[in-house]
Amino acid sequence: MGPVIVRAGTSLRNEIESGHHRLIADEPVDAGGSDEGPTPYDFLATALGTCTSMTMRVVATREKIPLEGAEIHITSDRMYAKDCADCTSATGYIHRFDVRIKLLGTLTDPQRERLLTVARRCPVAKTLTSEIKIEESLI
C-alpha cells in the first residue's frame, strides 16, 4: 500500500491521491467549505462501512452464507466524555459511530448473527477501537 497524498490550496477543498484513484474532500458551505466532496469524518465513516461490508463478504463467501448484499448506514457524532456513562475516558471527547447493518438475502438467524460478529471484527473497526499513534513531521 503506497502513501495517500493530500494536496490543499487556499480553501478547505483537498485533492486526494491514493494510487491511481483521485478523490476530493471538503467541508459543507456552512462550515466554510464549498461542499465539493465528503468531509474527513465522512471518509472515516466510509472506511468503517466499506471495511465492514468487505469483511462480511469474505466470510460469507468462505462459509457459503447466501449473503446477496448489505446496506450499512453509519452516523457519527461526538460527546463530552464526562457525559458518557459507559466510557472509560473521563475527559475530552468520545467519538461515536452508530453502524446499522441491513443484510440482504435469505439468511437464517445463526447466519445473521455470524455476520454481525464478523462485522464487529473488521480491521478498520479494530483500528478505531485500539490505541492509535500519529507522528507528524515536516518535509
Rosetta blueprint (number, residue, H / E / L):
1 M L
2 G L
3 P L
4 V E
5 I E
6 V E
7 R E
8 A E
9 G L
10 T L
11 S L
12 L L
13 R L
14 N E
15 E E
16 I E
17 E E
18 S E
19 G L
20 H L
21 H E
22 R E
23 L E
24 I E
25 A E
26 D L
27 E L
28 P L
29 V H
30 D H
31 A H
32 G L
33 G L
34 S L
35 D L
36 E L
37 G L
38 P L
39 T L
40 P H
41 Y H
42 D H
43 F H
44 L H
45 A H
46 T H
47 A H
48 L H
49 G H
50 T H
51 C H
52 T H
53 S H
54 M H
55 T H
56 M H
57 R H
58 V H
59 V H
60 A H
61 T H
62 R H
63 E L
64 K L
65 I L
66 P L
67 L L
68 E L
69 G E
70 A E
71 E E
72 I E
73 H E
74 I E
75 T E
76 S E
77 D E
78 R E
79 M E
80 Y E
81 A H
82 K H
83 D H
84 C L
85 A L
86 D L
87 C L
88 T L
89 S L
90 A L
91 T L
92 G L
93 Y E
94 I E
95 H E
96 R E
97 F E
98 D E
99 V E
100 R E
101 I E
102 K E
103 L E
104 L E
105 G L
106 T L
107 L L
108 T L
109 D H
110 P H
111 Q H
112 R H
113 E H
114 R H
115 L H
116 L H
117 T H
118 V H
119 A H
120 R L
121 R L
122 C L
123 P H
124 V H
125 A H
126 K H
127 T H
128 L H
129 T L
130 S L
131 E L
132 I L
133 K L
134 I L
135 E L
136 E L
137 S L
138 L L
139 I L
